[in-house]
């Protein structure tokens, strides 16, 4: 097949490479000329995706993958089009379709009879049918279900392990017509390879959910479930710590019974998915009080972590040197999308702290561009809040954080024994469980 992938971001580019490695001729379309230039040179535009550098170089060298900024021309020469353009959501849970509308218009202008169009960007329920179908029909002059086919199939992968996740999880699809669904199923069966999953009664592979709406809701449901679960875990954590209980032991004990699957509490919920998709669900279902409350509970955790630091310091944080460990929203990923670092920095600055940020994946210039003063391990510090669980942080000690008096471990990855004579706190655990004395910060470590 000739396939166009619209949007060469952290999901779209690995998908384009996957399709090329499956024996197809693939064109990647992106509005960023620099991304197009790098892809055509066989160079990954972003680091951190397992195997992407090798697979991309092989695909471009073989002529199986090229890139362009001309989406319309690429679509005009394609049998199938896969759309992975980002959809953003504002603070009021309103989706911003600007980028996707522009991409859809470009696709519509190039659409030819017989083409299959597949949207993989996570969407509010009903968007494929009510927004994309009429827009594509208007721009192309073609009729969906007759001249071309349209389906929705949510991406279900995690950045950093896209190729492995493509094999691991069933590919969900939902068409606007029976023929569109059948075409989508045949497409994905030809471009994806699936691991054996004996734990799945239905078996691994392509799963037709019967409608685009069901497929749209499936992605919102699985990510919203995680946000709600984490919100519950965070509320448990706050209560447990206030009452001398270690919530981590409670969760481990609860999850030993097969009907309990409580997630881990933590300083923040970040990334492109979990903080965003519940808002898309709320846009469809504004009366979903459970979803709204969980989202609020998770959004309040950075403030809670800084308040915990202030309490452990035995006084105001004003004038203290406070370091946030981790700009990334999660360990091992160079991405700040909805990262907890923003909330922690804001809360600390409001209390008058002198805030610095450290992240092993970011250079000083990159941190400064994001508006933060970089911190270097070994420099003086008064208070530390660990925000991202980078692997290198697991071996940190008070020797790496000179003069530190308070440590708030927001991800339960540090070893408290490495921080003697430090007020060491873990979110969800009482102060006594750390066995470290409460020490007034006193004079600044500077």
C-alpha positions in Angstrom: 0.0 0.0 0.0 0.8 3.6 -0.3 0.2 5.2 3.1 0.4 8.8 4.3 0.8 9.5 8.1 -0.2 13.0 8.9 1.7 14.3 12.0 5.3 13.1 12.6 5.4 13.5 16.3 6.3 11.1 19.1 3.5 8.7 18.0 3.1 9.5 14.3 6.7 9.0 13.3 7.1 5.5 14.9 3.8 4.6 13.2 5.1 5.7 9.9 8.3 3.6 10.5 6.2 0.6 11.6 4.1 0.7 8.4 7.3 1.0 6.2 8.9 -1.9 8.0 5.7 -3.9 7.2 6.4 -3.6 3.5 4.5 -0.4 2.5 5.5 2.8 0.8 5.0 5.5 3.4 5.0 9.3 3.2 5.1 11.2 6.5 3.5 14.7 6.3 4.2 17.4 8.9 3.9 21.2 9.0 7.4 21.5 10.6 10.0 21.8 7.8 12.8 20.9 10.2 11.1 17.6 11.2 10.6 16.8 7.5 14.3 17.5 6.8 15.5 15.3 9.7 13.2 12.4 8.7 14.4 12.5 5.1 17.9 12.4 6.4 17.1 9.3 8.4 17.6 11.2 11.7 15.2 11.0 14.6 13.9 14.5 15.5 13.5 13.6 19.1 15.4 11.3 21.5 14.2 8.5 23.8 12.1 6.3 21.6 13.4 2.7 21.7 14.7 1.4 18.3 13.4 4.4 16.4 16.9 5.7 15.3 17.8 2.4 13.8 14.4 1.6 12.2 14.1 5.1 10.8 17.5 5.0 9.2 16.8 1.6 7.7 13.4 2.7 6.3 14.7 5.9 4.7 17.8 4.3 3.3 15.6 1.6 1.7 13.3 4.3 0.2 10.3 3.0 2.1 9.7 6.2 4.0 9.9 9.8 2.9 8.6 13.0 4.4 6.9 16.2 3.1 5.2 19.4 4.2 2.7 18.9 1.4 -0.1 16.9 3.0 -2.5 17.3 0.1 -0.1 15.9 -2.5 0.8 13.0 -0.3 -2.8 12.1 0.3 -3.6 12.3 -3.4 -1.2 9.5 -4.0 -2.3 7.3 -1.1 -4.4 4.2 -0.5 -4.7 4.9 3.2 -4.2 8.0 5.4 -3.5 7.9 9.2 -4.0 11.1 11.2 -2.0 11.6 14.4 -2.2 15.4 14.8 -2.3 16.7 18.4 -5.5 17.9 20.0 -5.1 20.3 22.9 -7.5 21.1 25.7 -7.7 24.4 27.6 -8.3 24.9 31.4 -12.0 24.8 30.9 -11.9 21.4 29.3 -12.6 22.8 25.8 -10.8 21.0 23.0 -8.9 23.2 20.5 -9.3 21.6 17.1 -7.2 24.2 15.2 -4.4 21.9 14.2 -6.6 19.0 13.4 -9.0 21.1 11.4 -6.2 22.4 9.3 -4.8 18.9 8.7 -8.3 17.6 7.8 -8.8 20.4 5.3 -5.4 19.5 3.7 -6.4 15.8 3.6 -9.8 16.6 2.1 -8.3 18.6 -0.7 -6.2 15.6 -1.7 -8.7 12.9 -1.1 -9.4 10.5 -4.0 -12.0 7.8 -4.5 -11.2 4.5 -2.7 -9.1 6.0 0.0 -9.3 4.9 3.6 -8.9 7.6 6.3 -8.1 6.7 9.9 -8.0 9.1 12.8 -5.8 7.9 15.8 -5.7 11.2 17.8 -7.8 10.8 21.0 -11.1 12.6 20.4 -14.3 13.5 22.2 -17.0 10.9 21.5 -18.8 11.7 18.2 -16.0 13.8 16.6 -15.2 11.4 13.8 -18.8 11.2 12.6 -20.0 14.8 13.4 -16.8 16.8 12.6 -14.4 14.9 10.4 -16.9 13.2 8.0 -18.7 16.5 6.9 -15.4 18.4 6.7 -13.8 15.7 4.5 -16.8 15.5 2.3 -17.0 19.2 1.9 -13.3 19.6 1.0 -13.2 16.6 -1.3 -16.6 16.6 -2.9 -16.7 12.9 -2.2 -19.3 10.9 -0.1 -18.1 8.9 2.9 -19.2 5.3 2.8 -19.5 5.5 -1.0 -16.4 7.2 -2.4 -14.1 6.9 0.6 -14.2 5.3 4.0 -13.6 6.7 7.5 -12.8 5.0 10.8 -11.4 5.8 14.2 -8.7 3.8 15.9 -7.1 5.2 19.1 -3.4 5.0 19.6 -2.7 3.0 22.8 1.0 3.3 23.1 3.4 4.9 25.5 6.2 7.1 24.3 9.6 5.4 24.7 8.1 2.0 24.0 5.8 2.5 21.0 7.0 -0.5 18.9 6.7 -2.9 21.8 3.2 -1.5 22.7 2.0 -1.9 19.1 2.6 -5.6 19.4 1.3 -5.9 23.0 -2.2 -4.3 22.9 -5.2 -5.1 20.8 -5.9 -2.5 18.0 -9.3 -1.0 18.5 -11.3 0.2 15.5 -14.7 1.7 14.9 -16.0 2.6 11.4 -18.8 4.8 10.2 -20.0 1.9 8.0 -19.6 -1.9 7.9 -17.3 -1.6 4.9 -15.3 1.1 6.5 -14.7 -1.0 9.6 -13.8 -4.0 7.4 -11.3 -1.9 5.4 -9.8 -0.6 8.7 -9.4 -4.1 10.1 -7.7 -5.3 6.9 -5.4 -2.3 7.0 -4.2 -2.8 10.6 -3.9 -6.6 10.2 -1.5 -5.9 7.4 0.7 -3.3 9.0 0.8 -4.6 12.6 2.1 -7.7 14.2 0.7 -8.9 17.5 2.2 -10.8 20.5 0.4 -13.8 21.8 -1.9 -12.8 24.7 -3.4 -15.9 26.3 -4.8 -13.7 29.1 -7.2 -12.1 26.6 -10.4 -14.2 26.0 -10.9 -12.5 22.7 -7.2 -12.9 21.7 -4.8 -10.2 20.6 -5.2 -8.5 17.3 -7.7 -6.1 15.7 -10.9 -5.6 17.7 -13.9 -4.0 15.9 -16.0 -2.2 18.6 -18.9 -1.7 16.2 -18.9 2.1 15.9 -16.5 5.0 15.8 -18.2 6.3 19.0 -17.4 3.1 20.9 -13.8 3.3 19.8 -13.5 6.9 20.8 -15.0 6.2 24.2 -12.8 3.2 24.8 -9.7 5.4 24.7 -11.3 8.0 27.0 -12.5 5.4 29.3 -9.1 3.6 29.8 -7.2 6.8 30.4 -9.9 8.4 32.6 -10.0 5.3 34.7 -6.3 5.8 35.5 -6.8 9.4 36.4 -9.7 8.5 38.7 -7.8 5.7 40.3 -4.8 7.8 40.9 -7.0 10.5 42.3 -8.4 8.0 44.8 -4.9 6.8 45.7 -3.9 10.4 46.3 -6.8 11.1 48.6 -6.0 7.9 50.5 -2.4 9.1 50.7 -3.3 12.5 52.2 -5.6 10.9 54.8 -3.2 8.1 55.7 -0.2 10.5 56.2 -2.3 12.7 58.4 -3.3 9.8 60.6 0.0 8.0 61.0 -0.6 5.3 58.3 1.7 4.3 55.5 -0.6 4.2 52.5 1.9 2.3 50.4 1.6 -0.7 52.8 -2.2 -0.3 52.7 -2.2 -0.3 48.9 0.1 -3.4 48.7 -2.2 -5.2 51.1 -5.4 -4.2 49.3 -4.0 -5.2 46.0 -3.2 -8.7 47.2 -6.8 -9.4 46.8 -7.7 -9.8 43.0 -10.6 -7.3 43.0 -8.5 -4.4 44.1 -6.2 -2.5 41.7 -5.3 0.7 43.5 -2.7 2.8 41.7 0.2 4.6 43.2 -0.1 8.1 44.7 2.3 10.8 43.8 3.3 14.4 43.5 1.6 14.9 40.1 -0.1 13.3 37.1 1.5 14.5 33.9 1.9 13.7 30.2 -0.2 14.1 27.1 -2.8 11.5 28.1 -3.9 11.1 31.7 -4.3 14.8 32.6 -5.9 15.6 29.2 -8.3 12.9 28.2 -10.5 13.1 31.3 -11.2 16.7 30.3 -12.3 15.5 26.8 -14.6 13.1 28.5 -16.0 15.9 30.7 -16.6 17.9 27.5 -19.0 15.1 26.5 -20.3 14.4 30.0 -20.1 17.5 32.2 -22.1 15.8 34.9 -19.5 13.2 35.6 -18.8 14.3 39.1 -16.4 11.4 39.9 -14.2 12.3 37.0 -14.2 16.0 37.8 -13.3 15.4 41.5 -10.5 13.1 40.7 -9.0 15.5 38.2 -9.2 18.2 40.9 -7.6 16.0 43.5 -4.7 15.2 41.2 -4.2 18.8 40.1 -3.8 19.8 43.8 -1.0 17.4 44.6 2.0 19.7 43.7 0.6 22.3 46.1 0.2 19.5 48.7 3.8 18.5 48.2 5.2 22.0 48.7 3.0 22.5 51.8 4.5 19.2 53.1 7.9 20.6 52.5 7.1 23.8 54.4 5.7 21.8 57.3 8.8 19.6 57.4 11.0 22.7 57.4 9.3 23.9 60.5 8.7 27.3 59.1 8.5 29.5 56.0 10.2 28.6 52.8 10.8 32.2 52.0 14.4 32.8 51.0 15.2 29.0 51.1 16.9 27.3 48.2 14.4 24.7 46.9 15.3 22.3 44.2 12.8 20.4 42.1 14.2 17.1 40.9 12.7 16.3 37.5 11.3 18.5 34.8 9.9 15.6 32.8 6.4 14.4 33.6 7.8 10.9 34.2 11.1 9.2 34.5 13.1 8.3 31.4 11.1 10.6 29.1 12.3 14.0 27.9 8.9 15.7 27.8 7.3 18.3 30.1 3.7 18.1 28.9 1.5 18.8 31.9 4.5 17.9 34.1 4.1 18.4 37.9 7.2 20.6 37.8 5.1 23.5 36.8 2.8 23.2 39.8 5.6 22.6 42.2 7.6 25.5 41.0 4.6 27.8 41.1 3.6 26.7 44.7 7.2 27.1 45.9 7.7 30.5 44.4 4.4 31.7 45.9 5.9 30.9 49.3 9.0 32.9 48.5 11.4 30.1 47.9 14.4 30.5 45.6 13.5 27.7 43.1 15.9 25.7 40.9 15.2 22.7 38.7 17.4 19.7 37.9 16.8 17.1 35.2 19.5 14.7 33.8 17.7 14.8 30.4 17.8 18.6 30.0 20.7 20.9 29.4 21.1 24.2 31.4 20.0 26.1 28.3 16.9 24.0 27.9 15.9 24.5 31.5 16.5 28.2 31.3 14.4 28.4 28.1 11.6 26.9 30.1 12.0 29.6 32.7 13.9 27.9 35.4 17.3 28.3 37.0 19.3 25.0 36.6 20.6 23.2 39.6 23.7 21.0 39.6 24.2 18.1 41.9 26.7 18.9 44.6 25.6 22.5 44.9 24.1 23.8 48.2 20.3 23.3 48.7 17.9 23.7 51.6 14.8 21.8 50.4 14.3 19.1 47.7 11.1 18.0 46.1 11.5 14.9 43.9 9.0 15.2 41.0 10.1 12.7 38.3 11.3 9.2 38.9 14.4 9.2 36.7 16.4 6.1 37.3 19.5 8.1 38.2 17.7 9.6 41.2 17.4 6.3 43.0 21.0 6.4 44.2 21.0 10.0 45.3 22.1 10.8 48.8 22.6 13.9 51.0 26.2 14.0 49.6 24.7 14.9 46.2 22.5 17.6 47.7 24.9 19.6 49.8 23.3 20.9 53.1 19.8 19.6 52.4 17.6 19.7 55.4 14.2 18.6 53.9 13.5 16.0 51.2 10.0 15.4 49.8 10.0 12.2 47.8 7.0 12.6 45.5 7.5 9.2 43.8 8.8 6.9 46.5 12.1 6.2 44.7 14.7 7.5 47.2 16.3 5.6 50.0 15.7 7.5 53.2 18.8 5.8 54.8 20.9 7.9 52.4 19.6 11.0 54.0 20.5 10.9 57.7 19.6 13.9 59.8 17.2 15.1 57.1 13.5 15.7 57.4 12.6 13.0 54.9 8.9 12.7 53.8 7.3 10.4 51.3 3.8 11.3 50.0 1.4 8.9 51.6 3.6 8.0 54.5 3.8 9.4 58.0 6.8 11.3 59.1 7.8 8.7 61.7 8.1 6.0 59.1 11.1 7.6 57.6 13.1 7.4 60.9 14.8 10.7 60.1 14.7 13.5 62.6 12.7 16.6 61.9 15.3 19.3 61.4 14.6 23.0 61.2 16.1 24.4 58.0 17.7 27.2 59.9 20.2 29.2 57.9 20.3 28.8 54.2 22.7 26.2 52.8 24.2 28.9 50.8 
